[in-house]
Structure formats: structure tokens, C-alpha cells
């Protein structure tokens, strides 16, 4: 893997290996946290990590080591932004999967829950600010409007996104 700036695919591959190694007790909490800390310094690295860690059956995101939470909090806006977007997309996809009787609904539920739990652990001011931007878009205003329009979410999906946002506060 390119040590300086991994691309999306490299970050995904590394994340799969590291998650499996951590799960098998082959690397410590500190080692995986340091490695992920390097990945999440860039948007592409962070995207690759979250695509894997939120969606696969790896317990890392369900039992977050303190050292990894520290890395996430230290990452600035990248982790908050990607987690909020993943929360929105997974919340909307739950509705799609449910209406299509698609078993992928379970995976979208897992992603949503992991995003909510992660957002509760991050800097509350950054999280609130970012969620407010998404809420503005739900109301038809602001910078996330393009994000919501890109996916052409229907009213039921928008309501699901809104409900998930409020779940972060509980």
C-alpha cells in the first residue's frame, strides 16, 4: 500500500486485512488504531476504511478501542462528514431494501447503527454542526441539498434520514 496517500481501493484492501488481523488477535488495539489513523488523514483513505469497516461482519466498529476513538476524534472533519453521509445513505437504503424485500436491509441496518454509535463518540460540537447542515438540506436548503438530490431520495427515505439524525442525540 502507498504509505503516503492510499487511494480508495488500497485503503479498502488494507482495512480488510487489518480488521481481520485485529479480529484474530494478531494485532493490538494500538497497532490497528495507528494504521487506521494514517488512513483517515485523507478523504480517499477514510472512505476506503469506512466502506469496509461499517459494512463487513468485523466487530471492530462494534467494540471500538479507545485508541481508535482517539484517532477518529483527532481526524478533524473527515470522519464526522463521512459518518454523517453514511448515516444518511444507510437510513435511506433501509427503506429501499425493505420495500424490495431485499435481505441487504440487515447490512444497511448495521451500518446505520454503527454510524449512530460512532457519532455519539465523536466531538459533539462537530457532530451537531454537521448534522444541522444535513437537516437544512432535508428542509430544502444548504450545501447538502446537492448530496440528497444526487441520490433522488423519496419522502419516506428523507423521513428515515431525519429520524436517524435525531437518534444520534438520544
Buried (B, 14 or more C-beta within 10 A) or exposed (E): BEEEEBBBEBBBBBBBBBBBBBBEEEBEBEBBBBBBBBBBBBEBBBBBBBBBBBBBEBEBBEEBBEBBBEBBBEBEEBBBBBBBBBBBBBBBBBBBBBEEEEEBBEBBBBBBBBBBBBBEBBBEEBBBEBBEBBBBBBEEEBEBBEBBEEEEBEEEBBBBBBEBBEBBEE
